[in-house]
Amino acid sequence: MTYRVMIEPRAERDIENAARWVFQESKSRTAALSWVGMIRGEIEALGKNPRRCPVDPDLEFYGEEVRVLLAGKRQGVYRVLFIIRNEFVHVLTVRHSFRQTLQEELDEGE
């Protein structure tokens, strides 16, 4: 079965913000565009077999089965959090792997 991949608005903002960060750190537009191409390619590949990715600890935050795709290399690994609903894969957020889980961020804010 092939799934349709939908990137939610928050995930789009996450991708834009991360690309800006890559550009600022590297001073290279090419590096930023390369990163965007890599992350979008990894996300689109979820349409083939999203269940290959494990369930994520942020499961409790969303109240349904959230899976995680790890994309990138070395210190540039990002967690792509998504849910599967029928024939759709909904990409919820794209977070650097060094960041806390969403639930941990909420707990700290209390």
N, CA, C and O atoms as a Tinker XYZ file with bonds, in Angstrom:
   440  protein
     1  N      0.842000   -1.186000    0.000000    73     2
     2  CA     0.000000    0.000000    0.000000    64     1     3
     3  C      0.885000    1.246000    0.000000    63     2     4     5
     4  O      1.890000    1.313000    0.708000    81     3
     5  N      0.490000    2.223000   -0.805000    73     3     6
     6  CA     1.183000    3.500000   -0.821000    64     5     7
     7  C      0.357000    4.510000   -0.030000    63     6     8     9
     8  O     -0.862000    4.591000   -0.181000    81     7
     9  N      1.036000    5.270000    0.805000    73     7    10
    10  CA     0.387000    6.274000    1.643000    64     9    11
    11  C      0.614000    7.658000    1.051000    63    10    12    13
    12  O      1.642000    7.915000    0.424000    81    11
    13  N     -0.346000    8.538000    1.254000    73    11    14
    14  CA    -0.172000    9.945000    0.895000    64    13    15
    15  C      0.442000   10.674000    2.070000    63    14    16    17
    16  O     -0.055000   10.572000    3.192000    81    15
    17  N      1.513000   11.406000    1.830000    73    15    18
    18  CA     2.216000   12.111000    2.905000    64    17    19
    19  C      1.724000   13.558000    2.949000    63    18    20    21
    20  O      1.763000   14.278000    1.951000    81    19
    21  N      1.263000   13.961000    4.128000    73    19    22
    22  CA     0.775000   15.325000    4.353000    64    21    23
    23  C      1.686000   15.973000    5.400000    63    22    24    25
    24  O      1.803000   15.469000    6.517000    81    23
    25  N      2.322000   17.074000    5.046000    73    23    26
    26  CA     3.164000   17.792000    5.994000    64    25    27
    27  C      2.303000   18.878000    6.630000    63    26    28    29
    28  O      1.861000   19.809000    5.957000    81    27
    29  N      2.076000   18.750000    7.918000    73    27    30
    30  CA     1.228000   19.698000    8.641000    64    29    31
    31  C      1.935000   21.050000    8.768000    63    30    32    33
    32  O      3.162000   21.117000    8.688000    81    31
    33  N      1.158000   22.139000    8.967000    73    31    34
    34  CA     1.756000   23.479000    9.031000    64    33    35
    35  C      2.886000   23.612000   10.054000    63    34    36    37
    36  O      3.892000   24.265000    9.775000    81    35
    37  N      2.735000   23.007000   11.226000    73    35    38
    38  CA     3.808000   23.098000   12.225000    64    37    39
    39  C      5.100000   22.475000   11.696000    63    38    40    41
    40  O      6.183000   23.027000   11.891000    81    39
    41  N      4.988000   21.337000   11.033000    73    39    42
    42  CA     6.172000   20.674000   10.482000    64    41    43
    43  C      6.806000   21.526000    9.381000    63    42    44    45
    44  O      8.031000   21.579000    9.270000    81    43
    45  N      5.984000   22.190000    8.568000    73    43    46
    46  CA     6.521000   23.092000    7.536000    64    45    47
    47  C      7.319000   24.217000    8.187000    63    46    48    49
    48  O      8.407000   24.562000    7.727000    81    47
    49  N      6.767000   24.788000    9.267000    73    47    50
    50  CA     7.491000   25.854000    9.987000    64    49    51
    51  C      8.794000   25.316000   10.575000    63    50    52    53
    52  O      9.821000   25.993000   10.543000    81    51
    53  N      8.745000   24.090000   11.113000    73    51    54
    54  CA     9.954000   23.479000   11.677000    64    53    55
    55  C     11.039000   23.328000   10.608000    63    54    56    57
    56  O     12.214000   23.594000   10.862000    81    55
    57  N     10.636000   22.902000    9.423000    73    55    58
    58  CA    11.595000   22.718000    8.326000    64    57    59
    59  C     12.196000   24.069000    7.933000    63    58    60    61
    60  O     13.408000   24.184000    7.752000    81    59
    61  N     11.345000   25.090000    7.803000    73    59    62
    62  CA    11.842000   26.431000    7.456000    64    61    63
    63  C     12.806000   26.961000    8.514000    63    62    64    65
    64  O     13.859000   27.503000    8.182000    81    63
    65  N     12.447000   26.804000    9.784000    73    63    66
    66  CA    13.313000   27.286000   10.871000    64    65    67
    67  C     14.643000   26.545000   10.904000    63    66    68    69
    68  O     15.692000   27.155000   11.114000    81    67
    69  N     14.603000   25.244000   10.698000    73    67    70
    70  CA    15.842000   24.457000   10.693000    64    69    71
    71  C     16.719000   24.847000    9.505000    63    70    72    73
    72  O     17.942000   24.919000    9.632000    81    71
    73  N     16.108000   25.094000    8.368000    73    71    74
    74  CA    16.882000   25.501000    7.187000    64    73    75
    75  C     17.547000   26.856000    7.434000    63    74    76    77
    76  O     18.693000   27.075000    7.040000    81    75
    77  N     16.820000   27.761000    8.090000    73    75    78
    78  CA    17.416000   29.055000    8.446000    64    77    79
    79  C     18.611000   28.859000    9.366000    63    78    80    81
    80  O     19.644000   29.506000    9.194000    81    79
    81  N     18.473000   27.967000   10.341000    73    79    82
    82  CA    19.557000   27.700000   11.281000    64    81    83
    83  C     20.773000   27.124000   10.549000    63    82    84    85
    84  O     21.907000   27.540000   10.789000    81    83
    85  N     20.522000   26.158000    9.650000    73    83    86
    86  CA    21.627000   25.567000    8.879000    64    85    87
    87  C     22.340000   26.657000    8.088000    63    86    88    89
    88  O     23.570000   26.693000    8.033000    81    87
    89  N     21.561000   27.543000    7.477000    73    87    90
    90  CA    22.160000   28.638000    6.703000    64    89    91
    91  C     23.000000   29.553000    7.593000    63    90    92    93
    92  O     24.121000   29.915000    7.236000    81    91
    93  N     22.447000   29.926000    8.761000    73    91    94
    94  CA    23.177000   30.812000    9.673000    64    93    95
    95  C     24.463000   30.176000   10.180000    63    94    96    97
    96  O     25.492000   30.845000   10.287000    81    95
    97  N     24.406000   28.895000   10.489000    73    95    98
    98  CA    25.590000   28.210000   11.022000    64    97    99
    99  C     26.655000   27.970000    9.957000    63    98   100   101
   100  O     27.852000   28.095000   10.219000    81    99
   101  N     26.207000   27.625000    8.765000    73    99   102
   102  CA    27.157000   27.256000    7.712000    64   101   103
   103  C     27.520000   28.425000    6.801000    63   102   104   105
   104  O     28.522000   28.376000    6.087000    81   103
   105  N     26.697000   29.478000    6.831000    73   103   106
   106  CA    26.869000   30.619000    5.915000    64   105   107
   107  C     26.801000   30.153000    4.463000    63   106   108   109
   108  O     27.384000   30.767000    3.569000    81   107
   109  N     26.075000   29.053000    4.246000    73   107   110
   110  CA    26.009000   28.477000    2.912000    64   109   111
   111  C     24.552000   28.213000    2.522000    63   110   112   113
   112  O     23.858000   27.406000    3.141000    81   111
   113  N     24.118000   28.914000    1.485000    73   111   114
   114  CA    22.770000   28.672000    0.962000    64   113   115
   115  C     22.680000   27.248000    0.412000    63   114   116   117
   116  O     21.649000   26.589000    0.548000    81   115
   117  N     23.750000   26.783000   -0.202000    73   115   118
   118  CA    23.790000   25.437000   -0.759000    64   117   119
   119  C     23.575000   24.394000    0.336000    63   118   120   121
   120  O     22.824000   23.438000    0.142000    81   119
   121  N     24.230000   24.573000    1.487000    73   119   122
   122  CA    24.072000   23.621000    2.598000    64   121   123
   123  C     22.629000   23.616000    3.096000    63   122   124   125
   124  O     22.073000   22.556000    3.383000    81   123
   125  N     22.025000   24.793000    3.200000    73   123   126
   126  CA    20.642000   24.874000    3.668000    64   125   127
   127  C     19.695000   24.199000    2.678000    63   126   128   129
   128  O     18.809000   23.445000    3.081000    81   127
   129  N     19.878000   24.463000    1.402000    73   127   130
   130  CA    19.022000   23.836000    0.383000    64   129   131
   131  C     19.233000   22.322000    0.329000    63   130   132   133
   132  O     18.288000   21.562000    0.120000    81   131
   133  N     20.467000   21.901000    0.517000    73   131   134
   134  CA    20.770000   20.465000    0.549000    64   133   135
   135  C     20.055000   19.801000    1.722000    63   134   136   137
   136  O     19.496000   18.714000    1.578000    81   135
   137  N     20.072000   20.461000    2.889000    73   135   138
   138  CA    19.397000   19.910000    4.061000    64   137   139
   139  C     17.897000   19.798000    3.814000    63   138   140   141
   140  O     17.285000   18.780000    4.137000    81   139
   141  N     17.306000   20.841000    3.241000    73   139   142
   142  CA    15.865000   20.811000    2.937000    64   141   143
   143  C     15.557000   19.660000    1.984000    63   142   144   145
   144  O     14.583000   18.934000    2.184000    81   143
   145  N     16.373000   19.489000    0.959000    73   143   146
   146  CA    16.168000   18.381000    0.018000    64   145   147
   147  C     16.262000   17.035000    0.703000    63   146   148   149
   148  O     15.470000   16.134000    0.426000    81   147
   149  N     17.233000   16.895000    1.603000    73   147   150
   150  CA    17.397000   15.633000    2.327000    64   149   151
   151  C     16.169000   15.340000    3.188000    63   150   152   153
   152  O     15.625000   14.238000    3.133000    81   151
   153  N     15.727000   16.324000    3.987000    73   151   154
   154  CA    14.628000   16.072000    4.921000    64   153   155
   155  C     13.332000   15.816000    4.157000    63   154   156   157
   156  O     12.556000   14.940000    4.539000    81   155
   157  N     13.090000   16.559000    3.096000    73   155   158
   158  CA    11.872000   16.339000    2.305000    64   157   159
   159  C     11.900000   14.975000    1.609000    63   158   160   161
   160  O     10.868000   14.315000    1.490000    81   159
   161  N     13.074000   14.559000    1.154000    73   159   162
   162  CA    13.197000   13.241000    0.539000    64   161   163
   163  C     12.901000   12.124000    1.534000    63   162   164   165
   164  O     12.207000   11.160000    1.211000    81   163
   165  N     13.435000   12.265000    2.746000    73   163   166
   166  CA    13.178000   11.272000    3.794000    64   165   167
   167  C     11.688000   11.229000    4.149000    63   166   168   169
   168  O     11.120000   10.157000    4.358000    81   167
   169  N     11.071000   12.402000    4.214000    73   167   170
   170  CA     9.646000   12.477000    4.544000    64   169   171
   171  C      8.814000   11.826000    3.439000    63   170   172   173
   172  O      7.912000   11.038000    3.722000    81   171
   173  N      9.113000   12.151000    2.196000    73   171   174
   174  CA     8.351000   11.561000    1.082000    64   173   175
   175  C      8.489000   10.037000    1.044000    63   174   176   177
   176  O      7.555000    9.339000    0.650000    81   175
   177  N      9.647000    9.523000    1.453000    73   175   178
   178  CA     9.863000    8.072000    1.472000    64   177   179
   179  C      8.940000    7.367000    2.465000    63   178   180   181
   180  O      8.733000    6.157000    2.368000    81   179
   181  N      8.383000    8.122000    3.422000    73   179   182
   182  CA     7.438000    7.521000    4.364000    64   181   183
   183  C      6.203000    6.979000    3.656000    63   182   184   185
   184  O      5.515000    6.111000    4.194000    81   183
   185  N      5.915000    7.473000    2.472000    73   183   186
   186  CA     4.757000    7.001000    1.723000    64   185   187
   187  C      4.829000    5.532000    1.343000    63   186   188   189
   188  O      3.805000    4.910000    1.058000    81   187
   189  N      6.028000    4.977000    1.336000    73   187   190
   190  CA     6.191000    3.573000    0.945000    64   189   191
   191  C      5.991000    2.595000    2.093000    63   190   192   193
   192  O      5.324000    1.574000    1.925000    81   191
   193  N      6.562000    2.894000    3.261000    73   191   194
   194  CA     6.454000    1.958000    4.383000    64   193   195
   195  C      6.636000    2.692000    5.713000    63   194   196   197
   196  O      7.679000    2.551000    6.353000    81   195
   197  N      5.651000    3.464000    6.134000    73   195   198
   198  CA     5.825000    4.258000    7.353000    64   197   199
   199  C      5.900000    3.410000    8.626000    63   198   200   201
   200  O      6.447000    3.855000    9.635000    81   199
   201  N      5.363000    2.214000    8.585000    73   199   202
   202  CA     5.355000    1.370000    9.787000    64   201   203
   203  C      6.731000    0.800000   10.115000    63   202   204   205
   204  O      6.906000    0.155000   11.149000    81   203
   205  N      7.702000    1.033000    9.246000    73   203   206
   206  CA     9.081000    0.594000    9.545000    64   205   207
   207  C      9.675000    1.416000   10.676000    63   206   208   209
   208  O     10.648000    1.000000   11.306000    81   207
   209  N      9.098000    2.570000   10.934000    73   207   210
   210  CA     9.611000    3.483000   11.957000    64   209   211
   211  C      8.997000    3.148000   13.314000    63   210   212   213
   212  O      7.814000    2.815000   13.391000    81   211
   213  N      9.781000    3.233000   14.377000    73   211   214
   214  CA     9.285000    2.875000   15.710000    64   213   215
   215  C      8.329000    3.922000   16.293000    63   214   216   217
   216  O      8.275000    5.067000   15.845000    81   215
   217  N      7.588000    3.488000   17.297000    73   215   218
   218  CA     6.711000    4.385000   18.044000    64   217   219
   219  C      7.595000    5.305000   18.889000    63   218   220   221
   220  O      8.598000    4.857000   19.445000    81   219
   221  N      7.232000    6.586000   18.989000    73   219   222
   222  CA     8.023000    7.600000   19.670000    64   221   223
   223  C      7.545000    7.838000   21.092000    63   222   224   225
   224  O      6.373000    7.606000   21.385000    81   223
   225  N      8.422000    8.299000   21.992000    73   223   226
   226  CA     8.021000    8.620000   23.359000    64   225   227
   227  C      6.995000    9.751000   23.443000    63   226   228   229
   228  O      6.320000    9.876000   24.464000    81   227
   229  N      6.857000   10.575000   22.409000    73   227   230
   230  CA     5.872000   11.652000   22.419000    64   229   231
   231  C      4.443000   11.122000   22.233000    63   230   232   233
   232  O      3.498000   11.897000   22.086000    81   231
   233  N      4.305000    9.817000   22.242000    73   231   234
   234  CA     2.999000    9.182000   22.082000    64   233   235
   235  C      1.955000    9.781000   23.018000    63   234   236   237
   236  O      0.842000   10.083000   22.586000    81   235
   237  N      2.295000    9.958000   24.286000    73   235   238
   238  CA     1.325000   10.455000   25.265000    64   237   239
   239  C      0.905000   11.888000   24.954000    63   238   240   241
   240  O     -0.230000   12.268000   25.243000    81   239
   241  N      1.788000   12.686000   24.378000    73   239   242
   242  CA     1.482000   14.079000   24.071000    64   241   243
   243  C      0.351000   14.175000   23.051000    63   242   244   245
   244  O     -0.520000   15.037000   23.165000    81   243
   245  N      0.365000   13.302000   22.068000    73   243   246
   246  CA    -0.625000   13.359000   20.992000    64   245   247
   247  C     -1.856000   12.502000   21.248000    63   246   248   249
   248  O     -2.896000   12.733000   20.632000    81   247
   249  N     -1.767000   11.530000   22.132000    73   247   250
   250  CA    -2.919000   10.700000   22.420000    64   249   251
   251  C     -3.204000    9.636000   21.373000    63   250   252   253
   252  O     -4.268000    9.016000   21.398000    81   251
   253  N     -2.294000    9.421000   20.477000    73   251   254
   254  CA    -2.415000    8.343000   19.502000    64   253   255
   255  C     -1.018000    7.877000   19.113000    63   254   256   257
   256  O     -0.023000    8.470000   19.531000    81   255
   257  N     -0.943000    6.840000   18.332000    73   255   258
   258  CA     0.354000    6.249000   18.007000    64   257   259
   259  C      1.176000    7.187000   17.122000    63   258   260   261
   260  O      0.863000    7.398000   15.950000    81   259
   261  N      2.213000    7.732000   17.704000    73   259   262
   262  CA     3.132000    8.612000   16.988000    64   261   263
   263  C      4.384000    7.811000   16.685000    63   262   264   265
   264  O      4.931000    7.134000   17.556000    81   263
   265  N      4.825000    7.894000   15.459000    73   263   266
   266  CA     6.047000    7.202000   15.053000    64   265   267
   267  C      7.122000    8.230000   14.766000    63   266   268   269
   268  O      6.837000    9.410000   14.561000    81   267
   269  N      8.366000    7.764000   14.752000    73   267   270
   270  CA     9.492000    8.677000   14.536000    64   269   271
   271  C     10.408000    8.133000   13.446000    63   270   272   273
   272  O     10.754000    6.952000   13.419000    81   271
   273  N     10.783000    9.033000   12.556000    73   271   274
   274  CA    11.787000    8.761000   11.545000    64   273   275
   275  C     13.005000    9.597000   11.906000    63   274   276   277
   276  O     12.893000   10.811000   12.077000    81   275
   277  N     14.154000    8.970000   12.022000    73   275   278
   278  CA    15.401000    9.703000   12.271000    64   277   279
   279  C     16.054000    9.979000   10.927000    63   278   280   281
   280  O     16.315000    9.064000   10.146000    81   279
   281  N     16.314000   11.269000   10.670000    73   279   282
   282  CA    16.876000   11.670000    9.382000    64   281   283
   283  C     18.085000   12.563000    9.614000    63   282   284   285
   284  O     18.059000   13.443000   10.475000    81   283
   285  N     19.131000   12.339000    8.854000    73   283   286
   286  CA    20.335000   13.151000    8.974000    64   285   287
   287  C     21.516000   12.318000    9.442000    63   286   288   289
   288  O     21.439000   11.094000    9.549000    81   287
   289  N     22.628000   13.028000    9.721000    73   287   290
   290  CA    23.860000   12.353000   10.130000    64   289   291
   291  C     24.498000   13.039000   11.325000    63   290   292   293
   292  O     24.286000   14.226000   11.573000    81   291
   293  N     25.263000   12.282000   12.041000    73   291   294
   294  CA    26.073000   12.756000   13.161000    64   293   295
   295  C     25.285000   13.690000   14.069000    63   294   296   297
   296  O     24.284000   13.287000   14.661000    81   295
   297  N     25.732000   14.926000   14.177000    73   295   298
   298  CA    25.061000   15.872000   15.078000    64   297   299
   299  C     23.901000   16.586000   14.394000    63   298   300   301
   300  O     23.285000   17.470000   14.988000    81   299
   301  N     23.601000   16.218000   13.169000    73   299   302
   302  CA    22.500000   16.835000   12.428000    64   301   303
   303  C     21.322000   15.893000   12.252000    63   302   304   305
   304  O     20.656000   15.919000   11.217000    81   303
   305  N     21.056000   15.059000   13.253000    73   303   306
   306  CA    19.933000   14.116000   13.161000    64   305   307
   307  C     18.662000   14.807000   13.644000    63   306   308   309
   308  O     18.639000   15.451000   14.693000    81   307
   309  N     17.612000   14.655000   12.852000    73   307   310
   310  CA    16.307000   15.229000   13.185000    64   309   311
   311  C     15.293000   14.113000   13.377000    63   310   312   313
   312  O     15.359000   13.067000   12.732000    81   311
   313  N     14.352000   14.364000   14.281000    73   311   314
   314  CA    13.252000   13.442000   14.546000    64   313   315
   315  C     12.023000   13.954000   13.805000    63   314   316   317
   316  O     11.528000   15.044000   14.088000    81   315
   317  N     11.539000   13.166000   12.862000    73   315   318
   318  CA    10.326000   13.492000   12.127000    64   317   319
   319  C      9.205000   12.696000   12.794000    63   318   320   321
   320  O      9.159000   11.470000   12.693000    81   319
   321  N      8.301000   13.405000   13.475000    73   319   322
   322  CA     7.201000   12.751000   14.177000    64   321   323
   323  C      5.973000   12.740000   13.282000    63   322   324   325
   324  O      5.604000   13.761000   12.701000    81   323
   325  N      5.345000   11.574000   13.177000    73   323   326
   326  CA     4.189000   11.455000   12.285000    64   325   327
   327  C      3.200000   10.424000   12.807000    63   326   328   329
   328  O      3.534000    9.570000   13.629000    81   327
   329  N      1.978000   10.527000   12.309000    73   327   330
   330  CA     0.942000    9.547000   12.612000    64   329   331
   331  C      0.412000    8.993000   11.303000    63   330   332   333
   332  O      0.477000    9.642000   10.259000    81   331
   333  N     -0.112000    7.781000   11.379000    73   331   334
   334  CA    -0.702000    7.131000   10.215000    64   333   335
   335  C     -2.202000    7.065000   10.455000    63   334   336   337
   336  O     -2.658000    6.520000   11.461000    81   335
   337  N     -2.960000    7.621000    9.527000    73   335   338
   338  CA    -4.426000    7.563000    9.578000    64   337   339
   339  C     -4.913000    7.088000    8.219000    63   338   340   341
   340  O     -4.775000    7.780000    7.211000    81   339
   341  N     -5.485000    5.894000    8.218000    73   339   342
   342  CA    -5.970000    5.297000    6.972000    64   341   343
   343  C     -4.852000    5.282000    5.941000    63   342   344   345
   344  O     -3.806000    4.680000    6.186000    81   343
   345  N     -5.044000    5.934000    4.782000    73   343   346
   346  CA    -4.007000    5.917000    3.745000    64   345   347
   347  C     -3.124000    7.170000    3.758000    63   346   348   349
   348  O     -2.430000    7.464000    2.785000    81   347
   349  N     -3.165000    7.902000    4.878000    73   347   350
   350  CA    -2.388000    9.131000    4.993000    64   349   351
   351  C     -1.327000    9.028000    6.085000    63   350   352   353
   352  O     -1.545000    8.423000    7.135000    81   351
   353  N     -0.173000    9.635000    5.809000    73   351   354
   354  CA     0.863000    9.850000    6.813000    64   353   355
   355  C      0.857000   11.352000    7.074000    63   354   356   357
   356  O      1.090000   12.148000    6.164000    81   355
   357  N      0.590000   11.738000    8.325000    73   355   358
   358  CA     0.570000   13.146000    8.702000    64   357   359
   359  C      1.854000   13.463000    9.468000    63   358   360   361
   360  O      2.060000   12.974000   10.579000    81   359
   361  N      2.713000   14.283000    8.867000    73   359   362
   362  CA     3.956000   14.705000    9.527000    64   361   363
   363  C      3.589000   15.861000   10.457000    63   362   364   365
   364  O      3.119000   16.909000   10.013000    81   363
   365  N      3.814000   15.650000   11.753000    73   363   366
   366  CA     3.388000   16.599000   12.779000    64   365   367
   367  C      4.442000   17.643000   13.097000    63   366   368   369
   368  O      4.135000   18.828000   13.221000    81   367
   369  N      5.677000   17.205000   13.228000    73   367   370
   370  CA     6.753000   18.119000   13.596000    64   369   371
   371  C      8.091000   17.520000   13.179000    63   370   372   373
   372  O      8.224000   16.308000   13.011000    81   371
   373  N      9.073000   18.395000   13.019000    73   371   374
   374  CA    10.445000   17.991000   12.697000    64   373   375
   375  C     11.324000   18.665000   13.738000    63   374   376   377
   376  O     11.403000   19.893000   13.790000    81   375
   377  N     11.981000   17.867000   14.563000    73   375   378
   378  CA    12.725000   18.397000   15.718000    64   377   379
   379  C     14.155000   17.863000   15.712000    63   378   380   381
   380  O     14.393000   16.699000   15.387000    81   379
   381  N     15.095000   18.722000   16.072000    73   379   382
   382  CA    16.473000   18.256000   16.196000    64   381   383
   383  C     16.517000   17.192000   17.291000    63   382   384   385
   384  O     15.823000   17.317000   18.301000    81   383
   385  N     17.308000   16.170000   17.107000    73   383   386
   386  CA    17.336000   15.053000   18.059000    64   385   387
   387  C     17.854000   15.448000   19.435000    63   386   388   389
   388  O     17.590000   14.747000   20.412000    81   387
   389  N     18.590000   16.562000   19.532000    73   387   390
   390  CA    19.088000   16.998000   20.838000    64   389   391
   391  C     18.011000   17.672000   21.673000    63   390   392   393
   392  O     18.178000   17.835000   22.882000    81   391
   393  N     16.911000   18.066000   21.048000    73   391   394
   394  CA    15.840000   18.739000   21.786000    64   393   395
   395  C     15.072000   17.742000   22.644000    63   394   396   397
   396  O     15.050000   16.543000   22.366000    81   395
   397  N     14.449000   18.262000   23.683000    73   395   398
   398  CA    13.642000   17.426000   24.563000    64   397   399
   399  C     12.393000   16.949000   23.813000    63   398   400   401
   400  O     12.054000   17.463000   22.747000    81   399
   401  N     11.725000   15.961000   24.396000    73   399   402
   402  CA    10.441000   15.556000   23.838000    64   401   403
   403  C      9.454000   16.686000   24.068000    63   402   404   405
   404  O      9.693000   17.560000   24.901000    81   403
   405  N      8.365000   16.677000   23.347000    73   403   406
   406  CA     7.342000   17.709000   23.526000    64   405   407
   407  C      6.782000   17.688000   24.936000    63   406   408   409
   408  O      6.522000   18.744000   25.512000    81   407
   409  N      6.593000   16.507000   25.499000    73   407   410
   410  CA     6.049000   16.401000   26.844000    64   409   411
   411  C      7.018000   16.991000   27.867000    63   410   412   413
   412  O      6.591000   17.665000   28.805000    81   411
   413  N      8.314000   16.746000   27.697000    73   411   414
   414  CA     9.310000   17.309000   28.620000    64   413   415
   415  C      9.311000   18.838000   28.556000    63   414   416   417
   416  O      9.446000   19.504000   29.582000    81   415
   417  N      9.163000   19.386000   27.362000    73   415   418
   418  CA     9.101000   20.847000   27.227000    64   417   419
   419  C      7.880000   21.402000   27.951000    63   418   420   421
   420  O      7.968000   22.434000   28.617000    81   419
   421  N      6.740000   20.722000   27.825000    73   419   422
   422  CA     5.527000   21.167000   28.500000    64   421   423
   423  C      5.694000   21.077000   30.013000    63   422   424   425
   424  O      5.290000   21.986000   30.739000    81   423
   425  N      6.286000   19.986000   30.487000    73   423   426
   426  CA     6.475000   19.798000   31.928000    64   425   427
   427  C      7.355000   20.898000   32.512000    63   426   428   429
   428  O      7.104000   21.369000   33.622000    81   427
   429  N      8.386000   21.310000   31.774000    73   427   430
   430  CA     9.281000   22.361000   32.261000    64   429   431
   431  C      8.583000   23.709000   32.333000    63   430   432   433
   432  O      8.917000   24.542000   33.175000    81   431
   433  N      7.614000   23.925000   31.450000    73   431   434
   434  CA     6.907000   25.192000   31.410000    64   433   435
   435  C      5.897000   25.370000   32.533000    63   434   436   437
   436  O      5.406000   26.477000   32.751000    81   435
   437  N      5.581000   24.305000   33.242000    73   435   438
   438  CA     4.576000   24.375000   34.304000    64   437   439
   439  C      5.119000   25.011000   35.556000    63   438   440
   440  O      4.396000   25.145000   36.544000    81   439
